[in-house]
Amino acid sequence: MRVVEASCGQCRLGLPGKDCDLAVRFDGRAYFVDGTSIDAHGDAHAKNGFCNAIRRAEVRGQVVGQRFVATHFRLLPDSTAAGH
């Protein structure tokens, strides 16, 4: 299990493409995610959504080719929302 940065690969993590797709970044590299989708974790275009913010997630899986294949993905609480 590891804690990673999670966000929209195209909007926030500099990955190529025209659509909004979930990606994670760790060890200085970003990877698109297989095993879950950007829409499975709320509105990507909300204020704290993946297209507007880089969030933290607890993940398990492995890099296969240039993609991260997730067997576990849990979005961690948004620290900016604390106290609201």
CNS distance restraints for C-alpha pairs under 8 A (distance, minus, plus):
assign (resid   1 and name CA) (resid  58 and name CA) 6.66 0.50 0.50
assign (resid   1 and name CA) (resid  59 and name CA) 5.62 0.50 0.50
assign (resid   1 and name CA) (resid  60 and name CA) 4.80 0.50 0.50
assign (resid   1 and name CA) (resid  61 and name CA) 7.96 0.50 0.50
assign (resid   2 and name CA) (resid  58 and name CA) 5.62 0.50 0.50
assign (resid   2 and name CA) (resid  59 and name CA) 5.52 0.50 0.50
assign (resid   2 and name CA) (resid  60 and name CA) 6.53 0.50 0.50
assign (resid   3 and name CA) (resid  56 and name CA) 6.59 0.50 0.50
assign (resid   3 and name CA) (resid  57 and name CA) 5.51 0.50 0.50
assign (resid   3 and name CA) (resid  58 and name CA) 4.45 0.50 0.50
assign (resid   3 and name CA) (resid  59 and name CA) 6.26 0.50 0.50
assign (resid   4 and name CA) (resid  24 and name CA) 6.36 0.50 0.50
assign (resid   4 and name CA) (resid  25 and name CA) 5.97 0.50 0.50
assign (resid   4 and name CA) (resid  26 and name CA) 5.59 0.50 0.50
assign (resid   4 and name CA) (resid  56 and name CA) 5.62 0.50 0.50
assign (resid   4 and name CA) (resid  57 and name CA) 5.45 0.50 0.50
assign (resid   4 and name CA) (resid  58 and name CA) 6.43 0.50 0.50
assign (resid   4 and name CA) (resid  59 and name CA) 7.16 0.50 0.50
assign (resid   5 and name CA) (resid  24 and name CA) 5.46 0.50 0.50
assign (resid   5 and name CA) (resid  25 and name CA) 5.12 0.50 0.50
assign (resid   5 and name CA) (resid  26 and name CA) 6.71 0.50 0.50
assign (resid   5 and name CA) (resid  54 and name CA) 6.30 0.50 0.50
assign (resid   5 and name CA) (resid  55 and name CA) 5.67 0.50 0.50
assign (resid   5 and name CA) (resid  56 and name CA) 4.67 0.50 0.50
assign (resid   5 and name CA) (resid  57 and name CA) 6.28 0.50 0.50
assign (resid   6 and name CA) (resid  22 and name CA) 7.22 0.50 0.50
assign (resid   6 and name CA) (resid  23 and name CA) 5.77 0.50 0.50
assign (resid   6 and name CA) (resid  24 and name CA) 4.38 0.50 0.50
assign (resid   6 and name CA) (resid  25 and name CA) 6.45 0.50 0.50
assign (resid   6 and name CA) (resid  50 and name CA) 7.30 0.50 0.50
assign (resid   6 and name CA) (resid  54 and name CA) 5.78 0.50 0.50
assign (resid   6 and name CA) (resid  55 and name CA) 5.15 0.50 0.50
assign (resid   6 and name CA) (resid  56 and name CA) 5.61 0.50 0.50
assign (resid   6 and name CA) (resid  57 and name CA) 6.10 0.50 0.50
assign (resid   7 and name CA) (resid  12 and name CA) 6.29 0.50 0.50
assign (resid   7 and name CA) (resid  13 and name CA) 6.94 0.50 0.50
assign (resid   7 and name CA) (resid  22 and name CA) 5.92 0.50 0.50
assign (resid   7 and name CA) (resid  23 and name CA) 5.60 0.50 0.50
assign (resid   7 and name CA) (resid  24 and name CA) 6.41 0.50 0.50
assign (resid   7 and name CA) (resid  49 and name CA) 7.93 0.50 0.50
assign (resid   7 and name CA) (resid  50 and name CA) 4.37 0.50 0.50
assign (resid   7 and name CA) (resid  51 and name CA) 6.51 0.50 0.50
assign (resid   7 and name CA) (resid  53 and name CA) 6.63 0.50 0.50
assign (resid   7 and name CA) (resid  54 and name CA) 4.90 0.50 0.50
assign (resid   7 and name CA) (resid  55 and name CA) 6.18 0.50 0.50
assign (resid   8 and name CA) (resid  12 and name CA) 5.50 0.50 0.50
assign (resid   8 and name CA) (resid  13 and name CA) 6.56 0.50 0.50
assign (resid   8 and name CA) (resid  20 and name CA) 5.88 0.50 0.50
assign (resid   8 and name CA) (resid  21 and name CA) 5.45 0.50 0.50
assign (resid   8 and name CA) (resid  22 and name CA) 4.91 0.50 0.50
assign (resid   8 and name CA) (resid  23 and name CA) 5.74 0.50 0.50
assign (resid   8 and name CA) (resid  38 and name CA) 7.40 0.50 0.50
assign (resid   8 and name CA) (resid  44 and name CA) 7.81 0.50 0.50
assign (resid   8 and name CA) (resid  50 and name CA) 5.01 0.50 0.50
assign (resid   8 and name CA) (resid  51 and name CA) 5.08 0.50 0.50
assign (resid   8 and name CA) (resid  54 and name CA) 7.88 0.50 0.50
assign (resid   9 and name CA) (resid  13 and name CA) 4.73 0.50 0.50
assign (resid   9 and name CA) (resid  14 and name CA) 6.14 0.50 0.50
assign (resid   9 and name CA) (resid  15 and name CA) 5.10 0.50 0.50
assign (resid   9 and name CA) (resid  16 and name CA) 7.65 0.50 0.50
assign (resid   9 and name CA) (resid  20 and name CA) 6.88 0.50 0.50
assign (resid   9 and name CA) (resid  21 and name CA) 5.72 0.50 0.50
assign (resid   9 and name CA) (resid  22 and name CA) 5.78 0.50 0.50
assign (resid   9 and name CA) (resid  23 and name CA) 4.78 0.50 0.50
assign (resid   9 and name CA) (resid  24 and name CA) 7.53 0.50 0.50
assign (resid   9 and name CA) (resid  30 and name CA) 7.56 0.50 0.50
assign (resid   9 and name CA) (resid  31 and name CA) 7.58 0.50 0.50
assign (resid   9 and name CA) (resid  32 and name CA) 6.51 0.50 0.50
assign (resid  10 and name CA) (resid  14 and name CA) 5.41 0.50 0.50
assign (resid  10 and name CA) (resid  15 and name CA) 4.91 0.50 0.50
assign (resid  10 and name CA) (resid  16 and name CA) 5.95 0.50 0.50
assign (resid  10 and name CA) (resid  17 and name CA) 6.20 0.50 0.50
assign (resid  10 and name CA) (resid  18 and name CA) 7.21 0.50 0.50
assign (resid  10 and name CA) (resid  19 and name CA) 7.31 0.50 0.50
assign (resid  10 and name CA) (resid  20 and name CA) 6.07 0.50 0.50
assign (resid  10 and name CA) (resid  21 and name CA) 6.96 0.50 0.50
assign (resid  11 and name CA) (resid  20 and name CA) 7.08 0.50 0.50
assign (resid  11 and name CA) (resid  51 and name CA) 5.48 0.50 0.50
assign (resid  11 and name CA) (resid  52 and name CA) 7.59 0.50 0.50
assign (resid  12 and name CA) (resid  50 and name CA) 7.88 0.50 0.50
assign (resid  12 and name CA) (resid  51 and name CA) 6.50 0.50 0.50
assign (resid  12 and name CA) (resid  52 and name CA) 7.42 0.50 0.50
assign (resid  12 and name CA) (resid  53 and name CA) 7.39 0.50 0.50
assign (resid  12 and name CA) (resid  54 and name CA) 7.00 0.50 0.50
assign (resid  13 and name CA) (resid  23 and name CA) 7.53 0.50 0.50
assign (resid  13 and name CA) (resid  25 and name CA) 7.63 0.50 0.50
assign (resid  13 and name CA) (resid  30 and name CA) 6.63 0.50 0.50
assign (resid  15 and name CA) (resid  30 and name CA) 7.35 0.50 0.50
assign (resid  15 and name CA) (resid  31 and name CA) 7.94 0.50 0.50
assign (resid  20 and name CA) (resid  38 and name CA) 7.57 0.50 0.50
assign (resid  20 and name CA) (resid  51 and name CA) 7.44 0.50 0.50
assign (resid  21 and name CA) (resid  32 and name CA) 6.99 0.50 0.50
assign (resid  21 and name CA) (resid  33 and name CA) 7.94 0.50 0.50
assign (resid  21 and name CA) (resid  37 and name CA) 7.11 0.50 0.50
assign (resid  21 and name CA) (resid  38 and name CA) 5.76 0.50 0.50
assign (resid  22 and name CA) (resid  32 and name CA) 5.98 0.50 0.50
assign (resid  22 and name CA) (resid  33 and name CA) 5.81 0.50 0.50
assign (resid  22 and name CA) (resid  37 and name CA) 5.93 0.50 0.50
assign (resid  22 and name CA) (resid  38 and name CA) 4.64 0.50 0.50
assign (resid  22 and name CA) (resid  50 and name CA) 7.57 0.50 0.50
assign (resid  23 and name CA) (resid  30 and name CA) 6.63 0.50 0.50
assign (resid  23 and name CA) (resid  31 and name CA) 5.35 0.50 0.50
assign (resid  23 and name CA) (resid  32 and name CA) 4.14 0.50 0.50
assign (resid  23 and name CA) (resid  33 and name CA) 5.18 0.50 0.50
assign (resid  24 and name CA) (resid  30 and name CA) 5.55 0.50 0.50
assign (resid  24 and name CA) (resid  31 and name CA) 5.48 0.50 0.50
assign (resid  24 and name CA) (resid  32 and name CA) 6.50 0.50 0.50
assign (resid  24 and name CA) (resid  33 and name CA) 6.81 0.50 0.50
assign (resid  24 and name CA) (resid  68 and name CA) 7.69 0.50 0.50
assign (resid  25 and name CA) (resid  29 and name CA) 5.39 0.50 0.50
assign (resid  25 and name CA) (resid  30 and name CA) 4.10 0.50 0.50
assign (resid  25 and name CA) (resid  31 and name CA) 6.33 0.50 0.50
assign (resid  26 and name CA) (resid  30 and name CA) 6.61 0.50 0.50
assign (resid  31 and name CA) (resid  66 and name CA) 6.32 0.50 0.50
assign (resid  31 and name CA) (resid  67 and name CA) 5.06 0.50 0.50
assign (resid  31 and name CA) (resid  68 and name CA) 5.69 0.50 0.50
assign (resid  32 and name CA) (resid  66 and name CA) 7.63 0.50 0.50
assign (resid  32 and name CA) (resid  67 and name CA) 5.13 0.50 0.50
assign (resid  32 and name CA) (resid  68 and name CA) 6.07 0.50 0.50
assign (resid  33 and name CA) (resid  37 and name CA) 7.42 0.50 0.50
assign (resid  33 and name CA) (resid  67 and name CA) 5.93 0.50 0.50
assign (resid  33 and name CA) (resid  68 and name CA) 4.85 0.50 0.50
assign (resid  33 and name CA) (resid  69 and name CA) 5.90 0.50 0.50
assign (resid  33 and name CA) (resid  70 and name CA) 6.66 0.50 0.50
assign (resid  34 and name CA) (resid  67 and name CA) 6.98 0.50 0.50
assign (resid  34 and name CA) (resid  68 and name CA) 6.14 0.50 0.50
assign (resid  34 and name CA) (resid  69 and name CA) 4.73 0.50 0.50
assign (resid  34 and name CA) (resid  70 and name CA) 5.99 0.50 0.50
assign (resid  35 and name CA) (resid  69 and name CA) 5.93 0.50 0.50
assign (resid  35 and name CA) (resid  70 and name CA) 5.07 0.50 0.50
assign (resid  35 and name CA) (resid  71 and name CA) 6.48 0.50 0.50
assign (resid  36 and name CA) (resid  40 and name CA) 6.74 0.50 0.50
assign (resid  36 and name CA) (resid  70 and name CA) 7.21 0.50 0.50
assign (resid  36 and name CA) (resid  73 and name CA) 7.48 0.50 0.50
assign (resid  37 and name CA) (resid  41 and name CA) 7.52 0.50 0.50
assign (resid  38 and name CA) (resid  42 and name CA) 7.71 0.50 0.50
assign (resid  38 and name CA) (resid  44 and name CA) 6.67 0.50 0.50
assign (resid  38 and name CA) (resid  50 and name CA) 7.40 0.50 0.50
assign (resid  39 and name CA) (resid  43 and name CA) 6.45 0.50 0.50
assign (resid  39 and name CA) (resid  44 and name CA) 6.62 0.50 0.50
assign (resid  41 and name CA) (resid  75 and name CA) 7.49 0.50 0.50
assign (resid  42 and name CA) (resid  49 and name CA) 6.96 0.50 0.50
assign (resid  43 and name CA) (resid  49 and name CA) 5.76 0.50 0.50
assign (resid  43 and name CA) (resid  50 and name CA) 7.88 0.50 0.50
assign (resid  44 and name CA) (resid  48 and name CA) 7.87 0.50 0.50
assign (resid  44 and name CA) (resid  49 and name CA) 4.18 0.50 0.50
assign (resid  44 and name CA) (resid  50 and name CA) 4.76 0.50 0.50
assign (resid  44 and name CA) (resid  51 and name CA) 5.36 0.50 0.50
assign (resid  44 and name CA) (resid  52 and name CA) 7.49 0.50 0.50
assign (resid  45 and name CA) (resid  49 and name CA) 5.25 0.50 0.50
assign (resid  45 and name CA) (resid  50 and name CA) 6.85 0.50 0.50
assign (resid  45 and name CA) (resid  51 and name CA) 5.48 0.50 0.50
assign (resid  45 and name CA) (resid  52 and name CA) 6.39 0.50 0.50
assign (resid  46 and name CA) (resid  50 and name CA) 7.96 0.50 0.50
assign (resid  46 and name CA) (resid  51 and name CA) 7.87 0.50 0.50
assign (resid  46 and name CA) (resid  52 and name CA) 7.13 0.50 0.50
assign (resid  47 and name CA) (resid  52 and name CA) 6.07 0.50 0.50
assign (resid  47 and name CA) (resid  53 and name CA) 7.44 0.50 0.50
assign (resid  48 and name CA) (resid  52 and name CA) 6.03 0.50 0.50
assign (resid  48 and name CA) (resid  53 and name CA) 5.41 0.50 0.50
assign (resid  48 and name CA) (resid  78 and name CA) 7.71 0.50 0.50
assign (resid  49 and name CA) (resid  53 and name CA) 5.87 0.50 0.50
assign (resid  50 and name CA) (resid  54 and name CA) 6.21 0.50 0.50
assign (resid  50 and name CA) (resid  55 and name CA) 7.12 0.50 0.50
assign (resid  55 and name CA) (resid  75 and name CA) 7.51 0.50 0.50
assign (resid  55 and name CA) (resid  76 and name CA) 7.50 0.50 0.50
assign (resid  55 and name CA) (resid  78 and name CA) 6.85 0.50 0.50
assign (resid  56 and name CA) (resid  75 and name CA) 6.30 0.50 0.50
assign (resid  56 and name CA) (resid  76 and name CA) 5.60 0.50 0.50
assign (resid  56 and name CA) (resid  77 and name CA) 7.88 0.50 0.50
assign (resid  56 and name CA) (resid  78 and name CA) 7.81 0.50 0.50
assign (resid  57 and name CA) (resid  73 and name CA) 6.67 0.50 0.50
assign (resid  57 and name CA) (resid  74 and name CA) 5.46 0.50 0.50
assign (resid  57 and name CA) (resid  75 and name CA) 4.29 0.50 0.50
assign (resid  57 and name CA) (resid  76 and name CA) 5.11 0.50 0.50
assign (resid  58 and name CA) (resid  72 and name CA) 7.69 0.50 0.50
assign (resid  58 and name CA) (resid  73 and name CA) 5.85 0.50 0.50
assign (resid  58 and name CA) (resid  74 and name CA) 5.14 0.50 0.50
assign (resid  58 and name CA) (resid  75 and name CA) 6.39 0.50 0.50
assign (resid  58 and name CA) (resid  76 and name CA) 6.78 0.50 0.50
assign (resid  59 and name CA) (resid  70 and name CA) 6.72 0.50 0.50
assign (resid  59 and name CA) (resid  71 and name CA) 7.58 0.50 0.50
assign (resid  59 and name CA) (resid  72 and name CA) 5.22 0.50 0.50
assign (resid  59 and name CA) (resid  73 and name CA) 4.54 0.50 0.50
assign (resid  59 and name CA) (resid  74 and name CA) 6.40 0.50 0.50
assign (resid  60 and name CA) (resid  70 and name CA) 5.79 0.50 0.50
assign (resid  60 and name CA) (resid  71 and name CA) 5.58 0.50 0.50
assign (resid  60 and name CA) (resid  72 and name CA) 4.88 0.50 0.50
assign (resid  60 and name CA) (resid  73 and name CA) 6.71 0.50 0.50
assign (resid  61 and name CA) (resid  68 and name CA) 6.84 0.50 0.50
assign (resid  61 and name CA) (resid  69 and name CA) 5.47 0.50 0.50
assign (resid  61 and name CA) (resid  70 and name CA) 4.35 0.50 0.50
assign (resid  61 and name CA) (resid  71 and name CA) 5.12 0.50 0.50
assign (resid  61 and name CA) (resid  72 and name CA) 6.79 0.50 0.50
assign (resid  62 and name CA) (resid  68 and name CA) 5.62 0.50 0.50
assign (resid  62 and name CA) (resid  69 and name CA) 5.48 0.50 0.50
assign (resid  62 and name CA) (resid  70 and name CA) 6.73 0.50 0.50
assign (resid  63 and name CA) (resid  67 and name CA) 5.56 0.50 0.50
assign (resid  63 and name CA) (resid  68 and name CA) 4.36 0.50 0.50
assign (resid  63 and name CA) (resid  69 and name CA) 6.08 0.50 0.50
assign (resid  64 and name CA) (resid  68 and name CA) 6.16 0.50 0.50
assign (resid  64 and name CA) (resid  69 and name CA) 6.62 0.50 0.50
assign (resid  78 and name CA) (resid  82 and name CA) 7.20 0.50 0.50
